[in-house]
Amino acid sequence: MCGIVGYIGYKNAKEILLEGLKSLSYRGYDSSGIALKEESSLLIVKSEGKLENLEAKIASFSIIPTLVTDLTSTNFNREVNARGQELLDKSTCGIGHTRWATHGKPNFTNSHPHQDEVGNIAIVHNGIIKNFFDLKAKLEDEGFVFKTETDTEVVAQLIYKFKLQGKDLKSALREALKLVDGSYAIAVIAKDDDKIYLAKNQSPLIIGIGDKENYIASDSSTVVQYTNKILRLKDKQIAVLSANDVIVEDLEGNSVAIQIIHSTQTASIMEKGQYKHFLEKEIHEQPTVISKMIADAFVDETINEFKQLDFSFKDISKITFVACGSAYHAALVGKNIIEHWAKIPVDVAIASEFCSKPALVSKTDLVIGISQSGETADTLAAIKNAKSANAKIMAITNKNDSAIFDLCKPNNYVTPAGIEVSVASTKAFTSQVLAMYLLAMKICQDKKLNFDFQSNIYELRALPIIIGECIERENQYKSQMIKYSNYRDFLFLSRGVNYPIALEGALKLKELSYIHATGYPSGEMKHGPIAILDSTVPVLNIAISGKTEFEQTIYKKTLSNAEEAKARMSPSIVIACDSDENVENLFDEVIRIPDVSQIFSPIVATIPLQFLAYFIAENLGKDVDQPRNLAKSVTVE
Ligand code: F6R
């Protein structure tokens, strides 16, 4: 992951870099740092932990000179300090980084920017240099001295090595990258050079083209407040930026034609409004998102979406979803709905696992990647894997300006969830789940199946109101839920269409509160997990009664599995509909949701689970919006 930013032009670089890092902190927040350049001086300021720490260091710069490294020749702190302050105030060229640690602990030493041995260059990097261990060992044999545990420092030292051989910075970078195996988005500045050098392979990197200024970022939403002219670097390209110019070359040094797109994105609104956390705000936004999706989805009883697809579902014999985390759970709901309604076999693969073996797909197979960010490296790799095996590919993503969107063009469906700031997915997840219903209906339509559009669309249209009612129960949920804060283990169970929601509930709880939680199919509990149950392990069940005999069977079996857990003294919790009278005497805690049919219940049952994770995490004093060790956009495999 990690986020990188850069600026070259006429404005104060420090301000732009800090603003950029703020908007990129969803990509990691283990540490952050900036490097500024003016004339032949470089100033590096970096800090462990969140961006606030870096901002505080910069604000108190003049009284804490030891926190900075000025790479000019002077050794006198007072002079270093004065020159450093001058760079902070005047520099119009710099790069910055927010880190999600891959190689090396998340400490000060390993924070970016990194340098070569003599401190001539400053480099920031997002990605993983796979052969860094071998490269480092070889460089060490040659006498190069390393200061950090990072893979990035290897690139800095390689550049230095080639510069020692008389190459200029661009050629040295090119030669270094020829030796590197792995993913990278890199920005480099140097004391003895006035430009910013960029390189990209498999990690995102964009340039925002301005008037006498240029911006660099991992994500275009960071620069659209300054310019909507965006250049997305392609893999194995190098770019050289000055204030007035952008040159792009391949790794052989051949110049490459530049393709500028005009982004329609608006600057991200990062306001919490009346809410204490972005997470709570985003939970509350769900009725609006779902309502918009449904309003856009239908004209009369016809699906208005998926029009731009270059194939028809009648030619598809099998669908495979590839996704990670919450998006994988949405895909599991999709399997249930599509197989039930549209009678097409559906596989769901964890994206990183799909890449671990040859893809057994052919040209009548459709492989659909689901990804909020559109940048998840595992999902991107899985879709590429499917494409190279000649399957049709498609994406369901929340970002129309992303690598996954680009790869799958024109076969995209963009969820309208808007920017999700909180690291844990809420509104993006429910919009992905809703997309599964729309997709299933589209397949029925293309295959001209005998499907009751009218009554199902009627039920779909009721969802925003039902979800809204659920959200209004926030305070009631809170009073029921926070008493579970001190348990250390949880089991989440359900069957059928709500089994993926049990997985999602467990994921939300563990990522926000750091409490261990496992999601399991209710029927599978007796085959092993039941062994962990006792009075210290609450079991949360999702039990939604059904209209059809089939749904009723699922419901009854879910209840009887819940009884098995209760018999082991586990505190028993259930999510059930308002009108369900069976559950009151069976469970210690009944969390009510408005009545909804079983097949449409996953989106609704998700809401109390989001609140459960939120309230417990907040009660335990956890960082709700930026839980430890996580990042919103996972751009490494
Ligand atoms: C969980 C969460 C993650 C993401 C996963 C995939 O709350 O946010 O599990 O769902 O990292 O991310 P995207 O959807 O961006 O591919």
Boltz pocket constraint, residues with backbone or C-beta under 6 A from the ligand:
constraints:
  - pocket:
      binder: B
      contacts: [[A, 324], [A, 325], [A, 326], [A, 327], [A, 328], [A, 370], [A, 371], [A, 372], [A, 373], [A, 374], [A, 375], [A, 376], [A, 379], [A, 423], [A, 424], [A, 425], [A, 426], [A, 507], [A, 508], [A, 511], [A, 631], [A, 632], [A, 633], [A, 634]]
      max_distance: 6.0
